[in-house]
Structure formats: structure tokens, C-alpha cells
């Protein structure tokens, strides 16, 4: 199961799916980026990706290997938009002309499974 209800993601461990996120209020250019991050309750990043936007939207895939090893429970996620990002030597975004976080952290509920793939 992979279900998105508004901004809440509900899924079973190891299941696959994708969420399309659309930005509003600004016309992002080809060099701008979105940073999608999921953290556990201890604050450890368990999933993170930098995405280019097309028509002010981007798609975040969830693969089996990304959640199959995680404990069931509630995680939090957010998106940060970076205009003209500046990258370090490891290709991590460290700054930009503008950085915007449009919403407080949202919920990802990871349900348990019996079988393991």
C-alpha cells in the first residue's frame, strides 16, 4: 500500500510508490531545485533527494530498498525549494539565492509487514 492523502503519506514497509509535489507561488527555473527529506523520530535522515522541477512539479519515488529496513512508526518529511542553488564539492546544496520551506514537517506513517522482501 502506498497512499497520499493531502500531505500525509501512509505506506507499508518496503512498498513502492511515488508522490508528485507541485510548487505554487513562484515560477521555478531550470537550475532551481527541491530538497525532499524524511527523518525518523530521532532526527536521522532516512531518505533525501534533490530534484529538478518541471512545470513547477517533481516526482519522489519510494523504492523497496529505501523503506524495507526501517522500523514501523511515524516519520516526518518536508520540502525546501532552492533558487539558484550553490553546491559543495560533494554535490550537496549548501546555499542559494533564496531558500523556502512552504510547510511545517508533514507525516509519513510506515506500517509493519509480516513478510520480508
N, C-alpha and C positions, 0 to 999 in steps of 0.2 A: 504494500500500500504506500502510495505517495500522494498526499493531499495538501493543497494550499487553500486556505480559507482566509481571504483578505491578506493579512501579513503573518498568519500563523501557519507553520509547516508542521505536518503530522505525518510520520512515516515509521515503518518497521526497520530495525537494524538491517543493513545490507541491501535494502530495496533500492531500486533505481528510479530516477525521475528527473525532472528539470523544472525550474521556475524561471519565468520571464519577468524581468523587472523593468518597468518603464519610468523614466525620469520626467518630471514636469517642471515648468517654470524657468527653463533655460535651454537654449539650443546648443547642445554639446557638439564640439567639432571632432575631426578625425584623430586628433592627438590626445584628446581628453580620455580619462579612464574612470572606471568604477572599481572600488575595492570592496569585495564581499568577504565577510569574516564570520565564522561561527566559533564560539567559545563555550567550554564546559563551565560548570558551576565554580570551579577553582580558578577560572580565568585563563586557562590554557587554550590556545588556538588549536582547533581540531580540523578546520577546513578554512582555506583562504585562497582567493584568486583575484587577479587583476584582469579586468575585461574592457575591451574596446566596445563602444556603443555604436549601434546602427539605428538610425531614426530614433535616437534617444532611448533605446532599449538594449538590454543584453540578456543572455540566457546563461543560467548557472546549472550545470549538470551535476547530479549526485550519482556517483558510481558505487557499486557494491563494496569495493575495497576501501572506500572512504568512511563508511559508517559501520561495516560489519564487525569491527573490533571494539567499537565504542560501547560503553555501558548505557543501559536504558535510562531515561530521565529527561529532564528539561534542560535545553541548551539555549543560548541566546545568539542572535545574529543581527548584523546591521550592514548598511551600505554607506560608503563615503565616496563622494564624487570629487575628482581632482581635475582642475583645469590646467592644461599645460604642465603635466607632472615633471618633476625632477627625479631622476633615478640615481642610485648609488652604483658602485662598481659591480654589485651582485644583482643588479636589475630590480632592486626594491625601491618603491616610491618613498622618497624622504621629504618631499615638499611639492609645492605647485603654486601657480599664480593665485588660485583660490581652492579652498577645501571646504566641502559642505557635507554635513551629516543631516539628512532631512527628517529622520525619525529616531526616537529613542530605540534601544535594542528591542528586538521582537523575539517571539518564542519559536523554538523548534523542539517538538516533542518526539523523542525517539523511543519507540515501543520495543519491547522484548520480542525475541523469537525463540522457538524451540529448536528448529533445525539450523545448521550452520553451513553456509556455502563459502 
